[in-house]
């Protein structure tokens, strides 16, 4: 009986949060661009002014994570530093310079019967996000939700509990300081897993739910949520080096795509190399020197540069998002074989080709069906900030509504406005 009462109390608390979010969303929908931008800049300023508080809270989470055996890649995602906090503040400042998507006319025309029709972007309403060990997401999603006229409910997970609590307080105070509703940013972290479950089931109260995290988290939400979900997928990312690729470019791109920040979803996990490519040795040597652990097929094993060692790859390697300094490497006889491999193992996130052949680039772009396809550049560019979207809510690997890096426009839906002068349908 006691457990039932506790559950009912939590359910009531979460309903109260969604009710407040709905009221805040209505106010945010009516806020003009200048007001919303003022809120974003207030948050950016507050993050910098309170960075010692944020770092102190974050240090507790990182220490707890290390004590609990959290993996190195997850600890990296969990960790905030002064440069990373400045990066969050800079992203908010940049967001304030971007056009307001609300009210943007998607299409419009005057019909033969004289009706004037417009389809415009409008806020989603109440956006929820469930994510793990990523305190930067707290700021990114809040900023994007506010700029696009929404309210947001966050569930940031136990691993970042102290950091997210500090960030939430700073965000809410900053909004209040400029007259925007502080309830436009709320959290259900205090209710643990039960709070997350209730948000997943809050159909009619939550307009869209966005998960950020590993395969297990995302699939749990997709399979159990009754609210609409925009699925953000894991990144089993591929780079294909064709026979014409240049050595210097190949080395530079692979080092950047694998080693700049291995724990993120746009890091390359599998390298496919054409059998006639001349760059395999220099690329593998540079990667090994940078500390990358290689998992290679038998053909690559046979031509490893002297002094290099590698594990023999299995199907598990082709399927793995390492999120660490590991790379699977396979030699292919043709581009068609590379494309076939990608189609089998890709999660639909990002794939790249390194080539000096225009027809090969065009074929790769045409035949690869992923959210982002890149020619002669690092896969690390699949990122909302890098692609000019400001921050990002996540990278969608589904095909409905949003695909790829999700910025401001992806947090809006549309409304049809029809104006007439007494027309009736015959």
PyMOL commands that set and color helices and strands:
alter all, ss='L'
color gray80, all
select helices_A, chain A and resi 2-29+33-49+51-67+72-78+82-97+135-147+158-177+182-184+189-200+215-224+247-259+280-289+298-302+315-319+335-345+358-367+379-381+409-411
alter helices_A, ss='H'
color red, helices_A
select strands_A, chain A and resi 105-110+116-123+126-131+151-155+185-187+208-212+229-230+237-241+268-274+293-296+311-312+326-332+350-354+372-375+395-396+404-405+412-419
alter strands_A, ss='S'
color yellow, strands_A
deselect
rebuild
show_as cartoon
